[in-house]
Amino acid sequence: MANSLAVPYPILMLDAGIHEVNAVLALPDQDAALWSRTQLSLTDLVPAVRAFLSNHGVQQPELTLLCGMGTHDDAARSPEGRAQRMARWRQELIQSAGVAENGFHDAPSGWVIDALQQELIPVLGPVLAVDSGIAAVLAALSIESLRDRSWNEGVTIVFADDVHTQAFMLFREKILGLYENHAELPKDALLADLKEVRLNWLPDEQVRAAGGHGCICGDFPAEAEGFRPTWILGPRREALAGAGRLVSPCGDARFERCFGMLYGLERRTPNKEQA
């Protein structure tokens, strides 16, 4: 996927974790394999970003793509915080109609990434922000075989991060359901939960009662056939070996969501031209 992407102007991609930010600087007239990739400190992000850009002769990118899930503090981990996040997911899926590239926002929209977006706009100019989960879905959708399969039956995407494990049920390239938990959840427990989500049997409250964020299921079409084909991405994908296809669309799991955002931007462009 990465080598097939091209950009008309400098684009900065930032994937904000709890302590570090994975960054990719996409430059025109340069093969995507040569785009600079690095990890920056979240604590001093603004000066770190300025230095990163300056080192590559860029004063300011034309556009910045940003994803994240927040700092995972006590408020976010509380039952109320986790329930609020799932309520935000439900709202987002309604507003976007499950189309992942519709999840970008150029102004604060209620996600925890809002504060970082507001901090970066005065420094970097236009910033399109999206939740990390949407960026993960877009990274998966960059895989042609996955897209094609999703038109014949539902597919499951699992993104195994160092802190969270997210799963998304897609049919015809649209998000119909999802599941979020923490990385420390044992593999057997995760697979059992995913089985029940696919069957519409797992209550959202049950996931949170066990310490997870929650899930969205129900009302899955019969044509999705249980979302059995599974693609697993992310830095911890090897921990889920045997549960599906282990893939890395850009060749480095740390930057998959960055390239996913760029692919999402590419998917948005025809929509803008038709508007």
C-alpha positions as CSV (number, residue, x, y, z in Angstrom):
1,M,0.0,0.0,0.0
2,A,2.7,2.6,1.0
3,N,4.6,2.6,-2.2
4,S,1.4,3.2,-4.3
5,L,0.6,6.4,-2.5
6,A,1.6,9.9,-3.8
7,V,1.0,13.4,-2.5
8,P,0.7,16.7,-4.3
9,Y,2.3,18.7,-1.4
10,P,4.0,18.0,2.0
11,I,1.7,16.2,4.4
12,L,2.5,15.4,8.0
13,M,0.9,12.3,9.6
14,L,0.9,12.0,13.4
15,D,-0.3,8.9,15.4
16,A,-0.5,10.0,19.0
17,G,0.0,7.3,21.6
18,I,0.1,7.7,25.4
19,H,3.8,8.8,25.6
20,E,5.0,8.9,22.0
21,V,3.8,10.1,18.6
22,N,4.6,8.1,15.4
23,A,5.3,10.6,12.6
24,V,5.6,10.3,8.9
25,L,6.4,13.2,6.5
26,A,5.1,12.6,3.0
27,L,6.8,14.6,0.3
28,P,5.9,15.1,-3.3
29,D,8.1,13.7,-6.0
30,Q,9.5,11.2,-3.6
31,D,8.8,7.5,-3.4
32,A,6.7,6.7,-0.3
33,A,9.4,4.2,0.8
34,L,11.7,7.1,1.3
35,W,9.4,9.2,3.4
36,S,10.9,10.0,6.8
37,R,9.4,8.1,9.7
38,T,10.2,8.8,13.4
39,Q,8.9,8.7,16.9
40,L,8.4,12.0,18.8
41,S,7.8,12.7,22.5
42,L,4.2,13.6,23.2
43,T,5.3,15.7,26.2
44,D,7.2,18.2,24.0
45,L,5.4,17.6,20.8
46,V,5.3,21.1,19.2
47,P,9.1,21.7,19.4
48,A,9.7,18.1,18.4
49,V,7.5,18.5,15.3
50,R,9.1,21.8,14.3
51,A,12.6,20.2,14.5
52,F,11.4,17.1,12.5
53,L,10.0,19.4,9.7
54,S,13.1,21.7,9.8
55,N,15.4,18.7,9.4
56,H,13.7,17.9,6.1
57,G,13.5,21.5,4.8
58,V,9.8,21.9,5.5
59,Q,8.7,25.0,7.4
60,Q,5.0,24.0,7.6
61,P,3.1,21.2,5.9
62,E,0.2,22.0,3.7
63,L,-1.9,19.5,5.7
64,T,-1.5,17.5,8.9
65,L,-3.4,14.2,9.5
66,L,-3.7,13.3,13.2
67,C,-5.1,10.3,15.0
68,G,-5.1,9.3,18.7
69,M,-7.2,7.9,21.6
70,G,-6.1,10.2,24.4
71,T,-3.8,9.8,27.4
72,H,-5.6,6.8,28.9
73,D,-5.9,8.6,32.3
74,D,-8.1,7.6,35.2
75,A,-11.1,9.5,33.8
76,A,-10.8,7.7,30.5
77,R,-10.5,4.3,32.2
78,S,-13.4,4.9,34.5
79,P,-16.7,3.2,33.7
80,E,-18.2,6.6,32.9
81,G,-15.3,7.4,30.6
82,R,-15.5,4.1,28.8
83,A,-19.3,4.4,28.4
84,Q,-18.9,7.9,27.0
85,R,-16.5,6.7,24.4
86,M,-18.8,4.0,23.2
87,A,-21.7,6.5,23.0
88,R,-19.4,8.7,20.9
89,W,-18.7,5.7,18.6
90,R,-22.4,5.1,18.1
91,Q,-22.9,8.8,17.2
92,E,-19.9,8.7,14.8
93,L,-21.2,5.5,13.0
94,I,-24.6,7.2,12.5
95,Q,-23.1,10.4,11.2
96,S,-20.6,8.7,9.0
97,A,-22.9,5.9,7.8
98,G,-20.0,3.6,8.7
99,V,-17.8,5.1,6.0
100,A,-14.4,5.3,7.6
101,E,-13.1,8.3,5.6
102,N,-16.1,10.3,6.8
103,G,-14.6,10.1,10.3
104,F,-12.1,13.0,9.6
105,H,-12.9,16.3,11.3
106,D,-11.2,19.6,10.7
107,A,-12.5,21.1,14.0
108,P,-13.1,19.6,17.5
109,S,-15.9,17.0,17.3
110,G,-16.1,15.3,20.7
111,W,-13.3,12.8,20.4
112,V,-10.4,12.8,23.0
113,I,-8.1,13.9,20.2
114,D,-9.7,17.3,20.2
115,A,-7.3,18.9,22.6
116,L,-4.2,17.9,20.7
117,Q,-5.8,19.0,17.4
118,Q,-6.5,22.5,18.9
119,E,-2.9,22.7,20.2
120,L,-1.4,21.9,16.7
121,I,-3.6,24.0,14.4
122,P,-2.0,27.4,15.4
123,V,1.4,25.8,14.7
124,L,0.8,23.6,11.7
125,G,-2.2,25.1,10.0
126,P,-5.0,22.8,8.8
127,V,-5.2,19.6,10.8
128,L,-7.7,16.8,10.0
129,A,-8.2,14.6,13.1
130,V,-9.7,11.2,13.4
131,D,-9.9,8.5,16.2
132,S,-7.1,5.9,16.1
133,G,-9.7,3.2,15.4
134,I,-10.8,4.9,12.2
135,A,-7.2,5.2,11.1
136,A,-6.7,1.5,11.8
137,V,-9.8,0.6,9.7
138,L,-8.4,2.8,6.8
139,A,-5.1,1.0,7.0
140,A,-6.9,-2.3,6.7
141,L,-9.0,-1.0,3.8
142,S,-5.9,-0.2,1.9
143,I,-5.5,-4.0,1.4
144,E,-7.2,-4.7,-1.9
145,S,-8.0,-8.4,-1.1
146,L,-9.7,-7.3,2.1
147,R,-11.9,-4.7,0.3
148,D,-12.9,-7.2,-2.3
149,R,-13.7,-9.9,0.3
150,S,-15.9,-7.4,2.2
151,W,-18.2,-7.2,-0.8
152,N,-18.9,-10.9,-0.7
153,E,-19.1,-11.4,3.0
154,G,-18.4,-9.5,6.2
155,V,-14.8,-9.3,7.4
156,T,-13.3,-8.7,10.8
157,I,-10.3,-6.3,11.3
158,V,-8.3,-6.5,14.5
159,F,-5.8,-3.9,15.4
160,A,-3.5,-5.1,18.3
161,D,-1.9,-2.1,19.8
162,D,0.4,-2.0,22.8
163,V,-2.4,-0.6,25.0
164,H,-5.7,-1.5,23.3
165,T,-7.1,-4.2,21.1
166,Q,-9.8,-3.0,18.7
167,A,-11.9,-5.1,16.3
168,F,-14.2,-3.8,13.6
169,M,-16.8,-5.7,11.6
170,L,-17.0,-4.5,8.0
171,F,-19.4,-5.3,5.2
172,R,-19.1,-3.7,1.8
173,E,-16.3,-1.5,3.1
174,K,-18.5,0.0,5.9
175,I,-18.2,-0.4,9.7
176,L,-21.2,-2.2,11.1
177,G,-19.9,-3.1,14.5
178,L,-16.8,-2.8,16.8
179,Y,-15.2,-4.0,20.0
180,E,-12.6,-2.4,22.2
181,N,-10.6,-3.8,25.1
182,H,-7.2,-3.5,26.7
183,A,-4.1,-5.3,25.4
184,E,-3.6,-7.3,28.6
185,L,-6.9,-9.2,27.9
186,P,-5.9,-12.9,27.4
187,K,-6.1,-14.2,23.9
188,D,-8.7,-16.8,24.7
189,A,-11.0,-14.2,26.3
190,L,-10.6,-11.9,23.4
191,L,-11.5,-14.6,20.8
192,A,-14.5,-15.6,22.9
193,D,-15.7,-12.1,23.0
194,L,-15.2,-11.6,19.3
195,K,-17.2,-14.8,18.5
196,E,-20.1,-13.4,20.5
197,V,-19.9,-10.0,18.9
198,R,-20.1,-11.5,15.5
199,L,-23.2,-13.4,16.6
200,N,-24.8,-10.3,18.0
201,W,-24.8,-11.9,21.5
202,L,-22.3,-9.8,23.5
203,P,-23.9,-7.0,25.6
204,D,-21.9,-3.7,25.7
205,E,-22.3,-3.5,29.5
206,Q,-20.7,-7.0,29.9
207,V,-17.5,-5.9,28.2
208,R,-17.2,-2.8,30.4
209,A,-18.0,-4.8,33.5
210,A,-15.0,-7.0,32.7
211,G,-12.8,-3.9,32.3
212,G,-13.1,-3.2,28.5
213,H,-14.4,-0.2,26.7
214,G,-17.4,-1.9,25.2
215,C,-18.8,-3.1,21.9
216,I,-21.4,-2.3,19.2
217,C,-23.2,-5.1,17.6
218,G,-26.7,-6.2,16.7
219,D,-28.6,-5.8,13.4
220,F,-25.9,-7.4,11.3
221,P,-27.2,-8.5,7.9
222,A,-27.4,-12.2,7.1
223,E,-25.3,-11.6,4.0
224,A,-22.3,-10.8,6.3
225,E,-22.2,-14.4,7.2
226,G,-20.6,-13.9,10.6
227,F,-17.6,-11.8,9.6
228,R,-15.4,-14.9,9.7
229,P,-12.4,-13.8,7.5
230,T,-10.1,-11.9,9.9
231,W,-7.1,-9.6,9.2
232,I,-4.9,-8.7,12.2
233,L,-2.7,-5.6,12.2
234,G,-0.8,-3.6,14.7
235,P,2.4,-3.9,16.8
236,R,1.1,-6.9,18.8
237,R,-0.3,-8.9,16.0
238,E,2.0,-11.8,16.6
239,A,0.4,-12.3,20.0
240,L,-2.8,-13.3,18.0
241,A,-1.1,-15.7,15.6
242,G,-3.5,-18.4,14.5
243,A,-6.6,-16.1,14.9
244,G,-6.4,-14.7,11.4
245,R,-4.1,-13.3,8.7
246,L,-1.2,-11.3,10.2
247,V,-0.6,-8.3,7.9
248,S,1.3,-5.0,7.8
249,P,0.2,-2.8,4.9
250,C,3.2,-0.4,5.1
251,G,5.8,-2.8,6.3
252,D,6.2,-1.3,9.8
253,A,3.3,-1.8,12.3
254,R,4.2,1.4,14.2
255,F,3.2,3.6,11.2
256,E,0.2,1.6,9.9
257,R,-2.3,4.2,11.1
258,C,-0.3,7.0,9.6
259,F,-0.5,5.5,6.2
260,G,-4.1,4.5,6.8
261,M,-4.9,8.2,7.3
262,L,-3.2,9.1,4.0
263,Y,-5.2,6.3,2.3
264,G,-8.3,7.7,3.8
265,L,-7.5,11.2,2.5
266,E,-7.2,9.6,-1.0
267,R,-10.6,8.0,-0.6
268,R,-12.1,11.4,0.4
269,T,-10.9,13.2,-2.7
270,P,-13.5,11.9,-5.2
271,N,-16.3,12.7,-2.8
272,K,-15.0,16.3,-2.7
273,E,-14.8,16.6,-6.4
274,Q,-18.4,15.3,-6.8
275,A,-19.8,17.6,-4.1
